Amino acid sequence: MATNQYLTISDGTTSVTIADGAGGATNYRLLRGTWAPQVAGLRRSQLGGAGQYDDVIEEMQLIVSGTTSEAALTNVQTLNVLMEQAELWYRGDPVSPVLLSYSPRGASTSGTASPLQAVILGRADGDSSAVTLPDVFEDVGQFKYVANVTVRFKRRGLWLHATDAASSSATTNGDLATIILAAAANAQCPTELSLSNIFSDTGATIMPPTICITDFASDIWIRDAEALATGSFAGTADSANYARGGSVLRYTPPDTDGRQTLGGTISITASARNIAVLINYRNNSTTTNFTVTPVMTCGTAPGYSVSGNPFYIEAAATAYPQWRVIDVMGLVSTPYTVSLLVQADAATGSLDIDTIVLVNVSNPASAIVQIGSYPTIDAGTLTLYHNALSGRNPTVAVAGIPMPYYSNPYLTSRAGRLYGVVLQTGSRTDNLNNWRAHDVGSDLYSNTWTATRTNGYLVPR
Amino acid sequence: MISILVFSDSGKTQLLYDFSNQAQDVTFSTNEHGFAVLSFFVPLSFIESFKVYNRAGLPHVHISDRGTTCWEGRLEDVSIVNGGVRLAAFGYQRAMGDVPYTAMWSTSSYADWFVMDNRMSAESNPDQFSFDNNNRLYISPQEGSTQGVTAPARGGRWGFVTPHSGLRNISAITFSYEFSAPSNWRGALQSWGSVYYPVGGSVWGSPTTEWTVSGSGTLQTGGTTLSIAGTAVGLNYLLYYNAGTAIYGSATGTDYLKITNLRLKSTTSGSVFADEIVDNLIAYVNGINSDQISARATLVESPGVDLIEAVYLDLPPSEILNELIQVGDNEDPPRQWEWGVYEDRQLFFRPRGSAGRSWYVDASLVEVNRSLDELENSVYSVYSDESGRDLRGGVRSDAPSIARYGVTRRRGLSVNTTSSATATTYALARLDDRKDITPRSSVIFDRLYDSTGGLWPLWMCRSGDTITIRNLPPSISTALDKIRTFRVAETEYNANDNTLNVTPEAPIPSLQTVDARRNTWRIK
């Protein structure tokens, strides 16, 4: 249990120690009653990149002293330089971030050796400076201290503490991986994710992956599409191309009317209200275009149907499988079946669908991260860095090489377990036609998932 | 959560910036032409700001939410301001305004024909003939003129050339003819693979004879449709005496070649539909700026209306598209059409609202106001007789409207027709549209539902969607019905506040109005 308060502002080299955790004297004493840590609320903005919690404004008054009057003034300047550096860092200058480190008196979770930390973003909006001198400033010449120096700044809302890391077993791409962390967290905490064995290879025959992750097992549902065969939809063997389950669902249009598959029974989280629908498909026709519309049945059987938005699949000069998010559906009650309504603009050609994946994106811990094209490299580890204490933005890298991405890679989680699936097509043997990424020979690629969650708190402890 | 990503180009080759957690005052909008404007501020240092400012190429901005595209466009405006940069991106609809387009697709105008002389073709002698192009092409030898093919051969020619540097050549011609002349006289249609510009600056090359008719001493009539070789940029009708030099002794007008029901096309299609033009516009823009507009034209539908006059001179494709959507289609009643660009830089051309979704909202605030400005409860038509003199039709009024608003507001409607019945139809359509005041409304809501009550992100609402306000009281006013359900003209979403502003569309005109607009429209 922490005996005394610990409170510092530091960039790792220069420090302003307000409370040393041992009750000792410092040159920056907190004026009693002028500060209590702000508790962040949920971010109203829909913009990602920094988690669910809003930034907060901290304001405190310090008595800044020194062995001499000049030393006291130097100490005030040091504080101001750190505040300025924090703002320069947030604006993108190549300087180190400035962290506010804190452990409340009597806390047992945090302490002097492992305080809570939050990155400082600079002065509060609208302020001309983070440091304001008092009217009695001139007294420093007599007393060797400046009383009531006001420090007001903005910081990230979540207090971050120690990390909790765990790895999954090697999981074949396309299957659900499970990561068991030590315990659930108190808030939606930033989570770094690494995936081993992510290949690129020469010839670019492996497509960049789409990563789906959540912290609830029922939030991801994976189904072989051929299970929905009926009528013009037939299960067609394609094990040679590593179709999941050995077959794909093939639609051969008899006309240009819309045709619907069977409804596959869904077992997804009962509270799911926004569900992303992903499929991997291949248009085998160079002339026929298709639209695919997800349809879900909701309520109590027989229930009612809810149709999503049509997803347009164009005729392909070169047909190969690819994963796409075809829709995010909004629902009022839990869906219990999903089917696909497919329509062709000509009674010729065919469309193959191998797998349907549903992700409950109502869960703030759910994320779908699409990696962009990447350069030719050997097998490497793909990492989604949140950079909550070190960077302005999240980053994605493979073997240390920054990767483009198409969505929000700042992952957060709260539950004790994480679940994820890598959706990737192609192979290392110059064959883009494979439904699941595989190595030379017949082995599907397996990935080991490693999650490192930085535990966070809204109320310091 | 929404991501704001800036890539080096529309192919997303390189991710330049992730501004998701830095961007402030983020708003993005849609209008009738797709993704419209994105605006936001990013606090950056001066050096970083200049890096953004000086970036070569045309960066691509992509906004997504949980794998779905919210908005995308091209980063056009970068302003270095106090404390950072203010960025503005525009949807790829703008690409249809980057380069001008010149082409003749179809014309039946006689005004664009000109009398050729020996500067263009050595055998042209206009002073030996009489010409007329008032609703026809007419050539007749003049009494006392010298005729014949003995050098210098003499012929009367009406000429036509496609627009200089135009993108399309003449592919087909349809016409009716009257030819009255004795034997040895010939009428012909010739095509030219190349002409000299400026017209009259030099002799053209050698023509190809596409059609001939020989004099028989009696009046010959007929009509034909001809395919012209794809390289034809010029045509002429020719009348000449196919024998040795002789003096023409008959009165002028005794013998003649007359062409009517004329139509030139630069396509072999029987009719010129807007979708064919749109396909060509897409290919043209893509051919110059391949990364701005997708070459795919699979979202282009056909209105099925034959465009008789379609000649475009140095017009941006966006302007041409704006004209084409006003023509409507061959449905009964005719539908409004729309064009625009949403995902994947793919241009759509389709009936207005055909891809729109229906949303339901609970308004937290409704403001309604009305103005007499647009009220017209009494109309009459203004049309013309065959000599062009203005005629005014009878006044048609709506008594209930006059009683409701306590005033007669009368307007004259100009209609390009010589038929009084047609003019009356248009006037009645106008009256139907304008006899009730359409209130202007402002609606504020903070949640978006579908028909089953499913909750959707606000940004999903787009121009062309339909919104129904669920929590208005039962109809107490016909005016209220006009704001209960409306089509969205524009949307503007603020990502920082998670708020949506929508602009209702102007009332949809009646079928007669659209029909009148189509029939009287001559695209030039």
Interface residues (C-beta under 8 A of the other chain):
Chain A: R44 S45 Q46 L47 G48 G49 A50 L88 Y90 R91 G92 D93 T210 R273 N274 A276 L278 N289 C298 Y304 V306 N309 Y312 E314 A315 V325 D327 V328 M329 G330 L331 V332 V361 S366 A367 I368 Q370 G372 S373 R392 N393 P394 P402 M403 P404 Y405 Y406 S407 N408 Y410
Chain B: M1 I2 S3 I4 L5 F7 K12 T13 Q14 L15 D18 F19 S20 N21 Q22 A23 V26 P43 L44 S45 I47 E48 H62 S64 D65 R66 G67 T68 G83 G84 R296 T298 L299 R357 Y449 D450 T452 G453 G454 L455 W456 P457 W459 A495 N496 D497 N498
